[in-house]
Every structure is written in C-alpha cells, then in structure tokens.
Amino acid sequence: MEASSGGIPSRLSGLMTELLRHVLSLGALAAEETRLLIRQSLAGILLFIALILMLMISYLAGVIAAASLLVSGCGFGWSATLGLISLIHLFLAGGFFLILRVRRVQRPYEATSAELQRDLEVLGGSPRRTP
C-alpha cells in the first residue's frame, strides 16, 4: 500500500467529511423552514388579534346600541348609527375569520422530513424512492 493513495484512513476521513456536509445541509434546510414557519405564524397571530379586536369593538358598539335603543324609545338616531357600526364590525370580523380558515399553510418541516425519509431509504437499501 502506498501512502499517496490514502487507504482506509483517507476514505474514512472523506466519508466523515461528506457526512458532516450532509448534516449541515439538513440543518440549513431545517433553519429555512423554521424561518418560514415563524413568518406564517406571525401573520396568523396578527390576523387573530385583528379578529379579536373587531369582535370587541362590535360587542361594545352592540351594547351601546341596545342601551341607546332603550333610552330613546326605539327611535332612529344614535342607536341606529351604533347598530350599523356594530354590523360593519361583525362583517369585518367574519371576513378575518374566513381569511384565517381559507389560508393554506405548508406543514412545518415537510421538506426536511422528506429529505430524511429519502436518506433513510437509501441507507436501508429500500428500492422505493420518492421524487
């Protein structure tokens, strides 16, 4: 055996280097998916806060409208105005709720899980591969 070919220690070193490089790339993929998850979560939290705010305003306006209706004896005036404001805020809250329900978000760490699954299949010698 020649020292220039490297032999087993050289191959083992190359294998460890490639394994480390692969683990680091998986870590980078997981970090990118974490950033995406945080961005999507923040958007959802902001919409949820807006929904709660609209519901609180609607409730307050509804209570004021009901009290004003009782005070003024069911005449049009402040009560009708506050009732309209209450309805507008209820429609806004409904719109925010629909936006939250319709939003489709990618499952967290989906790409990382798929990559790990492919790695396990290759290591296990499984003939099934996912694209």
GIPE-V690972 format. One record per residue. N is the residue number from 1. SS is DSSP state (alpha for helix, beta for strand, coil for the rest). OMEGA is omega in whole degrees, -180 to 180 (none if undefined). D_LAST is the distance of its C-alpha to the last C-alpha in whole Angstrom. Layout:
N_SS_OMEGA_D_LAST / N_SS_OMEGA_D_LAST
This chain:
1_coil_178_42 / 2_coil_178_42 / 3_coil_-177_41 / 4_coil_-180_40 / 5_coil_176_37 / 6_coil_178_36 / 7_alpha_-176_35 / 8_alpha_180_34 / 9_alpha_180_34 / 10_alpha_179_33 / 11_alpha_178_30 / 12_alpha_177_30 / 13_alpha_178_30 / 14_alpha_178_27 / 15_alpha_179_25 / 16_alpha_178_26 / 17_alpha_180_26 / 18_alpha_177_22 / 19_alpha_178_22 / 20_alpha_178_24 / 21_alpha_179_22 / 22_alpha_179_19 / 23_alpha_178_20 / 24_alpha_178_22 / 25_alpha_174_19 / 26_alpha_177_17 / 27_alpha_178_21 / 28_alpha_177_20 / 29_alpha_178_17 / 30_alpha_179_19 / 31_alpha_179_22 / 32_alpha_178_21 / 33_alpha_177_19 / 34_alpha_177_23 / 35_alpha_178_24 / 36_alpha_179_22 / 37_alpha_180_23 / 38_alpha_179_27 / 39_alpha_-179_27 / 40_alpha_179_26 / 41_alpha_179_28 / 42_alpha_178_31 / 43_alpha_178_31 / 44_alpha_179_31 / 45_alpha_179_34 / 46_alpha_177_36 / 47_alpha_179_35 / 48_alpha_177_36 / 49_alpha_178_40 / 50_alpha_178_40 / 51_alpha_179_40 / 52_alpha_179_43 / 53_alpha_179_45 / 54_alpha_178_45 / 55_alpha_178_46 / 56_alpha_179_49 / 57_alpha_179_50 / 58_alpha_179_50 / 59_alpha_180_52 / 60_alpha_180_54 / 61_alpha_178_55 / 62_alpha_178_55 / 63_alpha_179_58 / 64_alpha_180_60 / 65_alpha_180_60 / 66_alpha_179_61 / 67_alpha_179_64 / 68_alpha_177_65 / 69_alpha_179_65 / 70_alpha_-178_67 / 71_alpha_-174_69 / 72_alpha_176_70 / 73_coil_175_71 / 74_coil_175_68 / 75_coil_178_68 / 76_coil_-178_66 / 77_coil_-179_66 / 78_alpha_-177_64 / 79_alpha_179_62 / 80_alpha_179_61 / 81_alpha_-180_59 / 82_alpha_176_58 / 83_alpha_177_57 / 84_alpha_177_55 / 85_alpha_178_53 / 86_alpha_179_52 / 87_alpha_179_50 / 88_alpha_-180_49 / 89_alpha_176_47 / 90_alpha_177_46 / 91_alpha_177_44 / 92_alpha_178_43 / 93_alpha_177_42 / 94_alpha_177_40 / 95_alpha_177_38 / 96_alpha_179_37 / 97_alpha_178_36 / 98_alpha_178_34 / 99_alpha_179_32 / 100_alpha_-179_31 / 101_alpha_-175_30 / 102_alpha_-177_28 / 103_coil_177_26 / 104_coil_-180_23 / 105_coil_178_21 / 106_coil_178_18 / 107_coil_-179_18 / 108_coil_175_19 / 109_coil_-180_17 / 110_alpha_-179_14 / 111_alpha_179_12 / 112_alpha_179_14 / 113_alpha_179_13 / 114_alpha_179_9 / 115_alpha_177_10 / 116_alpha_178_13 / 117_alpha_177_11 / 118_alpha_179_9 / 119_alpha_-180_12 / 120_alpha_178_14 / 121_alpha_179_12 / 122_alpha_180_13 / 123_alpha_-179_16 / 124_alpha_180_17 / 125_coil_180_16 / 126_coil_-179_14 / 127_coil_-177_13 / 128_coil_178_10 / 129_coil_176_7 / 130_coil_-179_4 / 131_coil_none_0
